[in-house]
Amino acid sequence: MAVVEERPVQVVADPAPLGLAGFALTTFLLSGHNATFIPDLIWVGPALFYGGLVQLLAGMQEYRNKNVFGATAFSTYGGFWLGLGIFIVLAETTHFLGGITNPNDVPNAVAWYLLAFAIFNTYMLLWSMRINVAVFTVFLTLEATEILLVIGNFDVAHGNANNSWVHAGGWVGILTAAAAWYASAAGVVNGMSPKPVLPVGSPFWGRMPRMSRPGSPMPRRTEG
């Protein structure tokens, strides 16, 4: 009878802090523009590479950790930033070349884009209640940000430029970035310490998956 040799479990680094950091920084830059204190377009590069590509890679690594929530969240919002960034690049290029006949088409399109992601974010917000308070706060503030920006961009598309809805969405987006940065920082320092240093809170309902790593912003499994 052949003896099957068990291979040791390979421990991989937690990708959640990286994904949250990429999301936070890009959200901060765009939200600062919406709140009128950061120049426009500076966020496009980070949207394509840090909030986009890097966050997408973090989502792919979450599959290896058997974390369906983290994989879905990071991969989706990595795609969100990639899609939004390339849309703005194409819109600006097309506008420069004289291809956009109705300038209101851009905010109208952005509003529908944000609405679609707000639908996704709604059920992720509900399921984030099974993770911890830190992650729930990220999705809660993000939900408010997306709704405000949906209303604001539809308002802009109807001729009401510089409306307060977009500005409000910018300030709430800054709160979203702060919440994501905190969750990222907690994941980094807690991953370097034998005991959690920064609290992330407990789930509102249900329990974390068995053997999840304490103090991680996402339910990272440690078993094989």
Secondary structure by P-SEA (a helix, b strand, c coil): cbbbbbccbbbbccaaaaaaaaaaaaaaaaaaaaacccccccccccccccccaaaaaaaaaaaaaccaaaaaaaaaaaaaaaaaaaaaaaaaaaaaaccccccaaaaaaaaaaaaaaaaaaaaaaaacccccaaaaaaaaaaaaaaaaaaaaaaaaaacccccaaaaaaaaaaaaaaaaaaaaaaaaaaaaacccccccccccccccccccccccccccccccc
